[in-house]
């Protein structure tokens, strides 16, 4: 399951009704709509919600888009109550709001009126900071499951037409009752299977109904062994099986089927720690298709098809490139993404009785992502991709004035695929950053830039993933949490010249060694562990196993604790019990009394000491989801001041790193709007496939 920071914020509903009309709506109208939505989706008081929607839809001067969406919700409330007035409202939408495409399209579907246009073409159906890639789309293409990484860690259901979201689990603060991850909607659109990890307990597979508007009750289908994790991929057409990946404690993975009746596992195949990217059932439910990495270190993957009883298996796509399963069309065409032509494109191969019945062919060029969220029976494929390209940048800054330089001199900018996570060496002569693939996972390329020459070198290394690399004070080596080609997690040391890599501390699920950095003299590695109820900072000599404890304090629900450059203080961010605010705390390293230097509002996860140890650089979150931020300089003695860095387009959690000279700032931003998008891709299947699926409808 993905590890994310605890936000600890109360659940809020976000409504995206379209950027074009949002400027025309009043704040009061939006508040009333959210109040009505709360009655409908959270408290379940449908009749009260109907009255709120009615008032809003008839209010003088209300924006047409908001009136239409209010009528749509009112009709659906009536429908849930079994009231025939629902049809009257749907007819009103078609008659009076035909210009409002999405609400009228839903109304047309509800009352069975045929649309004159069935092909809408490729389009973004959801854009923003909440968009994630851990769910699947419903068979009718209206709903999408996802995980709320920003606020509660609930499993969520997104209405792609109405632009609203509702929780499917009942956390009101982050991880209150458990932590969610992967989810998959059944083929009839009635149920969802999802990963769930109760606090301090192993992963579980749950099933919940998608009917109704309140938070549904879920039942545990299976609990796994300590240290195992579960990823549900797809439901069989008859609803009896769920295709899953089980990641084991020993780093191997199992692909198999779990019975919806009793939770028993039917093993299909053991694979290594990399598992599979996607697994889907054939239209007749007799086979499953999945992709599997076959070569190290060069990325290469095959597409295989296996009978659901495990009796036979065969390769249907074999090429010296990356090939990822995307979906399985109703006529038997298996859809996959491949970079074999030089750009990531969509391909199909006909499959009959579990075997390739023809050669693969490209059907759509340059799709921009190989991450599928599912394919509907009508042949629409939903994919996740970034809204715009991120880049690493260095700019000059005047800390006293709180101003970034507008001059192009002495700056650096380099586009990356994801992450970035820049860091400086203590002498300021070297700068490191990473690029970890479009989706943020996979192999991370590692780059070091010389401040003296401006030359950027890519450092070869065998690790599959890197987390927050840190350069030695003189830039000769790099330390980072990472994972190697055999799936072994730990703290790794990388030679910055040769890329030679060695593990210096294996990962342990109890102590969780993390956040490695260098001692000021570069002779030791400092890292943190959890020892019972305490967080401990340890220092280990490079080249030996000699380790000493240099700090210990209660965990206190805090962020990473960092020692000041002068070695006298320890700083950390403490989340407050209300879940909506946090406090920046400082305490002497010799266990003196912690003191607050900044409180009020919510602070971002990443922060940094100033070079003189007399203050810190932190981000303030202006919105609950953290999409909007500000960068602040917070002196230990003095008034905080804002830096005029535009954080709206910040990437990867708003990580900002100040150079040791205090005059240069490194950060990661996006060229356009931040966040991600869900795209619907249509009309790509071969003509016979489209014809077959039209007749099936």
LUMNUMAR-891238 format. One record per residue (C-alpha): residue number from 0; chain; x negated, y, z. Coordinates in steps of 0.02 Angstrom, whole numbers, always signed. Each point is the difference from the previous one (the first is absolute). Layout:
// LUMNUMAR-891238
resi_chain_px_py_pz
NUM_A_X_Y_Z
...
// end
This chain:
// LUMNUMAR-891238
resi_chain_px_py_pz
0_A_+0_+0_+0
1_A_-61_+173_-39
2_A_-79_+91_+146
3_A_+58_+181_+17
4_A_-13_+134_+132
5_A_+136_+22_+128
6_A_+102_+154_-39
7_A_+123_-20_+143
8_A_+133_+113_-74
9_A_+189_-12_+11
10_A_+90_-59_-156
11_A_+60_+136_-118
12_A_+96_-18_-161
13_A_-76_+75_-155
14_A_+108_+43_-149
15_A_-71_+28_-174
16_A_+136_+67_-113
17_A_-112_+62_-139
18_A_-129_+138_-7
19_A_+94_+100_-130
20_A_+153_+33_+107
21_A_-79_+5_+172
22_A_-44_+184_-11
23_A_+186_+41_-28
24_A_+62_-88_+157
25_A_+12_+90_+165
26_A_-86_-65_+155
27_A_+170_-9_+85
28_A_+70_-111_-139
29_A_-147_-116_+14
30_A_+22_-12_+189
31_A_+184_-42_-19
32_A_-40_-134_-128
33_A_-129_-80_+114
34_A_+124_+5_+145
35_A_+129_-91_-108
36_A_-132_-123_-57
37_A_-45_-36_+180
38_A_+182_-41_+40
39_A_+10_-115_-150
40_A_-168_-87_+7
41_A_-49_+1_+184
42_A_+153_+11_+113
43_A_+116_-87_-124
44_A_+143_+124_+30
45_A_+62_-6_-179
46_A_+159_+102_+23
47_A_-95_+142_+84
48_A_-128_-8_-141
49_A_+141_+10_-129
50_A_+63_+162_+76
51_A_-174_+76_+1
52_A_-28_-48_-182
53_A_+173_+68_-46
54_A_-36_+170_+80
55_A_-168_+11_-87
56_A_+66_-50_-172
57_A_+137_+133_+6
58_A_-102_+140_+78
59_A_-4_+159_-104
60_A_-170_+27_-82
61_A_-70_-171_+40
62_A_-125_-62_-131
63_A_+78_-119_-127
64_A_-129_-135_+29
65_A_+37_+1_+187
66_A_+188_+0_-28
67_A_-16_-149_-117
68_A_-111_-101_+116
69_A_+118_+39_+145
70_A_+148_-66_-101
71_A_-100_-156_-41
72_A_-35_-34_+183
73_A_+182_+36_+45
74_A_+59_-127_-129
75_A_-121_-130_+64
76_A_+60_+28_+179
77_A_+178_-31_-60
78_A_-59_-155_-92
79_A_-82_-68_+158
80_A_+165_+28_+91
81_A_+96_-92_-137
82_A_+97_+159_-40
83_A_+66_+19_-178
84_A_-40_+186_+6
85_A_-177_-49_-49
86_A_+55_-21_-182
87_A_+82_+172_+0
88_A_-162_+81_+55
89_A_-102_-97_-128
90_A_+121_+59_-136
91_A_-19_+179_+62
92_A_-187_-15_-16
93_A_+15_-59_-181
94_A_+126_+135_-41
95_A_-76_+152_+87
96_A_-185_-42_+18
97_A_-50_-89_-160
98_A_-151_+116_-9
99_A_-70_-77_+160
100_A_-81_-153_-77
101_A_-40_-110_+148
102_A_+162_+18_+103
103_A_+109_-18_-156
104_A_-99_-154_-54
105_A_+35_-83_+168
106_A_+185_+47_-12
107_A_+7_-73_-175
108_A_-73_-163_+64
109_A_+118_-8_+150
110_A_+160_+13_-103
111_A_-63_-100_-149
112_A_-8_+139_-130
113_A_-126_-41_-136
114_A_-139_+126_-28
115_A_-27_+61_-177
116_A_-188_-6_+30
117_A_-76_-159_+70
118_A_-185_+34_-34
119_A_-72_+139_+108
120_A_-183_-27_-36
121_A_-151_+4_+115
122_A_+26_+117_+147
123_A_-55_+39_+177
124_A_+140_-49_+120
125_A_-83_+53_+164
126_A_-145_+116_+38
127_A_-71_+56_+166
128_A_-103_-36_+155
129_A_+115_-140_+62
130_A_-18_-103_-159
131_A_-90_-163_+37
132_A_-34_-166_-86
133_A_+53_-129_+131
134_A_+177_-36_-59
135_A_+103_-57_-149
136_A_+144_+66_-104
137_A_+179_-65_+6
138_A_+68_-95_-151
139_A_+106_+150_-55
140_A_-148_+119_+13
141_A_+87_+114_+123
142_A_-87_-44_+163
143_A_-181_-23_+52
144_A_-71_-63_+164
145_A_-155_+83_+72
146_A_-92_+29_+164
147_A_+7_+166_+91
148_A_-186_+21_+34
149_A_+18_+183_+49
150_A_+128_+1_+140
151_A_+66_-163_+73
152_A_-73_-151_-92
153_A_+178_-57_-35
154_A_+48_-102_-150
155_A_+101_+124_-106
156_A_+125_-8_-143
157_A_-13_+136_-131
158_A_+151_+45_-106
159_A_-86_+49_-163
160_A_+160_+79_-68
161_A_+60_+99_+151
162_A_-178_+44_+54
163_A_+28_-57_+181
164_A_-81_-125_+117
165_A_+62_-99_+148
166_A_-91_-113_+125
167_A_+22_-188_+1
168_A_-89_-20_+167
169_A_+28_+99_+159
170_A_-162_+86_+49
171_A_+29_+180_+55
172_A_-184_+28_+39
173_A_-147_-76_-93
174_A_-6_-189_+22
175_A_+119_+8_+149
176_A_+71_-175_-26
177_A_-120_-62_-133
178_A_-104_+37_-153
179_A_+63_-31_-175
180_A_-92_-36_-161
181_A_+54_-95_-156
182_A_+182_-25_-51
183_A_+99_-82_-142
184_A_+182_+17_-52
185_A_+98_-157_-46
186_A_+57_-32_-179
187_A_+182_+39_+44
188_A_-51_+165_+83
189_A_+85_-50_+163
190_A_-149_-37_+113
191_A_-178_+51_+35
192_A_-144_-104_+68
193_A_-136_+98_+89
194_A_-159_-16_+100
195_A_+19_+51_+182
196_A_-130_+2_+140
197_A_+69_+32_+176
198_A_-125_+90_+113
199_A_-135_-119_+62
200_A_+81_-148_-91
201_A_-35_-95_-161
202_A_+77_+40_-168
203_A_+179_-53_-35
204_A_+106_-18_-156
205_A_+172_+80_+22
206_A_+157_+5_-108
207_A_+131_+138_+8
208_A_+158_+43_-96
209_A_+1_+153_-113
210_A_+188_+24_+18
211_A_+71_+144_+99
212_A_-79_+165_+46
213_A_-65_-25_+177
214_A_-160_-85_+55
215_A_+33_-186_-29
216_A_-37_-140_+121
217_A_-139_-111_-65
218_A_-41_-179_+46
219_A_-172_-76_+14
220_A_-22_-134_-132
221_A_-174_-51_+56
222_A_-137_+52_+122
223_A_-179_-30_-54
224_A_-158_-47_+94
225_A_-102_+133_+90
226_A_-107_+92_-127
227_A_+102_-55_-152
228_A_+92_+124_-110
229_A_+143_-23_-124
230_A_+43_+83_-165
231_A_+170_-41_-79
232_A_-6_+20_-191
233_A_+162_-59_-79
234_A_+162_-96_+29
235_A_+52_-150_-104
236_A_+153_+29_-111
237_A_+106_-115_+109
238_A_-53_+92_+159
239_A_-70_-157_+83
240_A_-187_+40_-4
241_A_-116_+147_+28
242_A_-169_+0_-88
243_A_-133_+56_+125
244_A_-185_+22_+34
245_A_-60_-52_+174
246_A_-170_+68_+50
247_A_-82_-115_+127
248_A_-118_+32_+144
249_A_-142_-88_-91
250_A_+14_+128_-144
251_A_+77_-125_-121
252_A_+173_+32_-72
253_A_+148_-112_-40
254_A_+125_+31_-138
255_A_+162_-90_+32
256_A_+189_+4_+19
257_A_+98_+29_+161
258_A_+173_-74_+18
259_A_+134_+131_+32
260_A_+101_-134_+91
261_A_-124_-51_+136
262_A_-164_+94_-27
263_A_-103_-153_-45
264_A_-150_+27_-113
265_A_-28_-94_-162
266_A_-187_+21_-35
267_A_-46_+20_-183
268_A_-184_+45_-5
269_A_-141_+58_+113
270_A_-105_+144_-68
271_A_-137_+111_+70
272_A_+23_+157_+104
273_A_+41_+108_-152
274_A_+167_-88_-19
275_A_+107_+54_-147
276_A_+63_+168_-61
277_A_+176_-52_-50
278_A_+108_-157_-4
279_A_+167_-14_-90
280_A_+129_-136_-36
281_A_+46_-53_-176
282_A_+178_+46_-54
283_A_+56_-182_+26
284_A_-87_-13_+169
285_A_-104_-152_-49
286_A_-170_+86_-2
287_A_-98_+140_+80
288_A_-130_+109_-88
289_A_-145_+83_+90
290_A_-169_+79_-36
291_A_-163_-62_+75
292_A_-177_+71_+4
293_A_-124_-124_-70
294_A_-172_+84_-9
295_A_-111_+98_+120
296_A_-60_+135_-4
297_A_+71_+50_-170
298_A_+189_+29_+14
299_A_+91_-132_-101
300_A_+167_-84_+28
301_A_+108_-132_-82
302_A_+189_-19_-4
303_A_+62_-172_+49
304_A_+169_-86_+4
305_A_+42_-138_+126
306_A_+152_-110_+23
307_A_+88_+40_+165
308_A_-27_-180_+59
309_A_-188_+20_-30
310_A_+0_-144_-125
311_A_-91_+94_-137
312_A_-89_+163_-35
313_A_-72_+81_-154
314_A_-89_+159_-56
315_A_+106_+106_-118
316_A_-115_+153_-8
317_A_-189_-28_-1
318_A_-111_+145_-50
319_A_-160_+82_+65
320_A_+100_+147_+67
321_A_+117_+45_+141
322_A_+175_-71_-28
323_A_+139_+32_+125
324_A_+177_-73_+2
325_A_+134_+134_-15
326_A_+164_-95_-29
327_A_+90_-140_-92
328_A_+130_+46_-133
329_A_+166_-92_-14
330_A_-47_-74_-170
331_A_-161_-77_+68
332_A_-129_+133_-43
333_A_-124_+18_+142
334_A_-52_+183_+20
335_A_-175_+44_+60
336_A_-118_+149_+7
337_A_-175_-16_-74
338_A_-150_+113_-30
339_A_-69_-112_-139
340_A_+28_+134_-133
341_A_-97_+132_+97
342_A_+153_+83_+76
343_A_+124_-74_+122
344_A_+147_-56_-106
345_A_+155_-109_+11
346_A_-4_-170_-85
347_A_+120_-146_-21
348_A_-23_-185_-32
349_A_+143_-121_-37
350_A_+12_-143_+125
351_A_+100_-159_-23
352_A_+11_-142_+127
353_A_-141_+79_+99
354_A_-121_+10_-148
355_A_-54_+140_-116
356_A_+101_-12_-162
357_A_-94_+132_-97
358_A_-140_+127_+10
359_A_+5_+155_+111
360_A_+38_+165_-83
361_A_-2_+179_+59
362_A_+169_+87_+14
363_A_-41_+165_+86
364_A_-166_+92_+4
365_A_-78_+91_+147
366_A_+129_-28_+137
367_A_-113_+74_+135
368_A_+28_-133_+134
369_A_+4_-188_+21
370_A_+104_+7_+159
371_A_+173_-72_-34
372_A_+148_+29_+115
373_A_+108_-120_-98
374_A_+93_-21_-163
375_A_+190_+7_-16
376_A_+102_-128_-101
377_A_+32_+138_-127
378_A_-187_+11_-37
379_A_-50_+158_+94
380_A_-169_-12_+88
381_A_-35_+108_+153
382_A_-181_+45_+38
383_A_-92_+103_+131
384_A_-133_+126_-50
385_A_-81_+159_+63
386_A_+86_+163_-42
387_A_-166_+80_-50
388_A_-187_-33_+0
389_A_-100_+32_+160
390_A_-174_+75_+5
391_A_-139_+30_+126
392_A_-55_+180_+14
393_A_-134_+101_+92
394_A_+28_+186_+23
395_A_-86_+140_+96
396_A_+87_+59_+158
397_A_-20_+146_+121
398_A_+52_-70_+169
399_A_+2_+169_+87
400_A_+120_+72_-127
401_A_+91_-165_-26
402_A_-17_+22_-188
403_A_-49_-117_-141
404_A_-107_+75_-136
405_A_+89_+33_-165
406_A_-165_-6_-93
407_A_-35_-151_-110
408_A_-183_+5_+51
409_A_-65_-128_+122
410_A_+152_-114_-23
411_A_+23_-181_-49
412_A_+152_-93_-66
413_A_+19_-181_-55
414_A_+159_-96_-42
415_A_+29_-166_+89
416_A_+135_-135_-3
417_A_+44_+11_+186
418_A_-62_+27_+178
419_A_-159_+107_-15
420_A_-37_+13_+187
421_A_-152_+115_-17
422_A_-140_+9_+128
423_A_-168_+90_+19
424_A_-167_-57_+66
425_A_-57_+93_+156
426_A_-137_+90_-98
427_A_+130_+60_-126
428_A_-102_-61_-147
429_A_+115_-144_-49
430_A_+186_-21_-23
431_A_+96_-164_-15
432_A_+175_-41_-65
433_A_+98_-150_-65
434_A_+129_-42_-134
435_A_+107_-152_+38
436_A_+113_-36_-148
437_A_+166_+76_-50
438_A_+100_-76_+143
439_A_-133_+38_+132
440_A_-54_-181_+25
441_A_-115_-115_-95
442_A_-185_+27_-29
443_A_-62_+171_+57
444_A_-133_+83_-107
445_A_-128_+90_+109
446_A_-84_+163_-52
447_A_-137_+107_+77
448_A_-37_+178_-57
449_A_-163_+91_+31
450_A_+29_+180_+57
451_A_-174_+47_-61
452_A_+16_-65_-179
453_A_+189_-15_-21
454_A_-25_-177_-69
455_A_+134_-128_+42
456_A_-52_-184_+12
457_A_+117_-148_+13
458_A_-63_-122_+131
459_A_+25_-182_-49
460_A_+64_-107_+143
461_A_+88_-169_+21
462_A_+141_+58_+114
463_A_+179_-11_-60
464_A_+60_+144_+109
465_A_-75_+144_+99
466_A_+73_+111_+136
467_A_-76_+172_+42
468_A_-183_-22_-49
469_A_-124_+100_+103
470_A_-175_+49_-57
471_A_-152_-17_+110
472_A_-71_+168_+59
473_A_-132_-6_-139
474_A_+115_-80_-129
475_A_-96_-164_-17
476_A_+143_-116_+52
477_A_+188_-7_+17
478_A_+106_-81_+136
479_A_+185_-41_-19
480_A_+139_-118_+46
481_A_+27_-114_-149
482_A_+44_-169_-71
483_A_-114_-111_-103
484_A_+36_-118_-145
485_A_+44_-140_+120
486_A_+128_+104_+93
487_A_-108_+29_+154
488_A_+41_+163_+88
489_A_-128_+92_+104
490_A_-122_+145_+13
491_A_-124_-2_-144
492_A_-167_+85_-33
493_A_-37_+49_-181
494_A_-169_+55_-67
495_A_+34_+164_-91
496_A_-133_-37_-132
497_A_+19_-185_-40
498_A_+176_-36_+62
499_A_-65_-146_+104
500_A_+137_-36_+127
501_A_+6_-91_+167
502_A_+132_-23_+134
503_A_-54_+67_+169
504_A_+163_-30_+95
505_A_+139_-123_-47
506_A_+179_+57_+25
507_A_+86_-68_+154
508_A_+190_+12_+20
509_A_-14_+31_+187
510_A_-135_+134_+10
511_A_+27_+68_-177
512_A_-172_+80_-32
513_A_+26_+153_-112
514_A_-47_+178_-46
515_A_-189_-28_-13
516_A_-115_+151_-10
517_A_-183_+40_+30
518_A_-91_+56_+155
519_A_-84_+171_-25
520_A_-172_-81_-25
521_A_+66_-129_-123
522_A_-69_-146_+99
523_A_+166_-67_+61
524_A_+180_-24_-55
525_A_+140_+64_+110
526_A_+172_-82_-11
527_A_+158_-21_+103
528_A_+83_-152_+76
529_A_+154_-35_+104
530_A_-40_-84_+166
531_A_+166_-35_+85
532_A_+79_+169_+37
533_A_-159_+97_-39
534_A_-81_+68_-156
535_A_-189_-22_+3
536_A_-134_+84_-107
537_A_-149_-114_-23
538_A_-171_+31_-75
539_A_-94_-140_-89
540_A_-180_+13_-57
541_A_-25_-24_-187
542_A_-98_-160_-32
543_A_+42_-80_+167
544_A_+149_-56_+103
545_A_-43_+113_+147
546_A_+159_+93_+48
547_A_+44_+122_+137
548_A_+160_+85_+58
549_A_-4_+189_-10
550_A_+182_+45_+36
551_A_+156_-81_+72
552_A_+174_+71_+34
553_A_+183_-54_-2
554_A_+72_-26_-175
555_A_+131_+135_+34
556_A_+85_-23_-172
557_A_-135_+102_-85
558_A_-84_+20_-167
559_A_-184_-39_-28
560_A_-112_+71_+137
561_A_-152_+92_-64
562_A_-155_+61_+90
563_A_-50_+181_-29
564_A_-163_+33_-96
565_A_-86_+55_+161
566_A_+52_-162_+85
567_A_+87_+83_+147
568_A_+185_-14_-42
569_A_+128_-123_-67
570_A_+151_+61_-97
571_A_+162_-86_-50
572_A_+180_+31_-49
573_A_+133_-59_+122
574_A_+175_-34_-65
575_A_+131_+61_+123
576_A_+145_-109_+61
577_A_+129_+100_-97
578_A_-77_-65_-161
579_A_+11_+172_-80
580_A_-154_+85_+69
581_A_-181_-33_+42
582_A_-140_+80_+98
583_A_-184_+16_-37
584_A_-99_-54_+152
585_A_-183_+22_+49
586_A_-91_-84_+143
587_A_-181_-12_+57
588_A_-85_-159_-55
589_A_-43_-36_+183
590_A_+186_-26_+38
591_A_+52_+172_+61
592_A_+180_+62_-7
593_A_+78_+13_-175
594_A_+59_+174_-49
595_A_+117_+59_-137
596_A_-67_+118_-132
597_A_+150_-3_-119
598_A_+181_-51_+28
599_A_+169_+23_-81
600_A_+55_-76_-163
601_A_-71_-153_-83
602_A_-184_-20_-45
603_A_-67_-103_-144
604_A_-96_-160_+30
605_A_-168_+60_-67
606_A_-106_+129_+89
607_A_-184_+50_+17
608_A_-117_+88_+121
609_A_-77_+164_-57
610_A_-190_-12_-21
611_A_-32_+105_+156
612_A_+115_-108_+109
613_A_+98_+156_+48
614_A_+161_-46_-87
615_A_+89_-120_-116
616_A_+79_+0_-172
617_A_+177_-73_+2
618_A_+154_-8_-110
619_A_+173_+53_+58
620_A_+150_-91_-75
621_A_+135_+124_-54
622_A_+128_-133_-47
623_A_+43_-163_+92
624_A_-57_-106_-147
625_A_-169_+88_-4
626_A_+15_+53_-182
627_A_-34_+182_+43
628_A_-152_+41_+107
629_A_-113_+142_+54
630_A_-184_-5_+43
631_A_-50_+85_+164
632_A_-162_+42_+89
633_A_+25_-25_+187
634_A_-139_+73_+111
635_A_-19_-77_+172
636_A_+4_+177_+67
637_A_+95_+120_-109
638_A_+149_+16_-116
639_A_+36_-127_-138
640_A_-2_+67_-177
641_A_+65_-69_-164
642_A_-111_-38_-150
643_A_+76_+53_-166
644_A_-20_-171_-80
645_A_+157_-51_-96
646_A_+42_-166_+85
647_A_+161_-30_-97
648_A_-94_-104_-127
649_A_-113_-86_+125
650_A_-23_-187_-26
651_A_-32_-149_+114
652_A_+73_+76_+158
653_A_-81_+171_-15
654_A_-178_-54_+40
655_A_-118_+150_+0
656_A_-187_-7_+41
657_A_-110_+148_+45
658_A_-184_-7_-49
659_A_-133_+12_+137
660_A_-45_+175_-60
661_A_+177_+58_+39
662_A_+10_+83_-171
663_A_+72_-137_-112
664_A_+163_-95_+11
665_A_+38_-167_-83
666_A_+178_-56_-27
667_A_+109_-105_-114
668_A_+144_+77_-97
669_A_+111_-40_-148
670_A_+4_+85_-169
671_A_+189_+11_+5
672_A_+134_-35_+130
673_A_-56_-122_+136
674_A_+81_-165_+41
675_A_+56_-143_-111
676_A_+139_-40_-122
677_A_+113_-145_-43
678_A_+23_-16_-188
679_A_+132_-98_-94
680_A_-67_-70_-165
681_A_+128_-51_-131
682_A_+16_-65_-178
683_A_-167_-90_-3
684_A_+59_-180_-17
685_A_-4_-80_-174
686_A_+163_+24_-94
687_A_+64_-179_+27
688_A_-28_+21_+187
689_A_+100_+162_+6
690_A_+140_-80_-102
691_A_+3_-152_+114
692_A_+11_+105_+156
693_A_+137_+112_-72
694_A_+106_-154_-34
695_A_-38_-64_+175
696_A_+76_+159_+71
// end
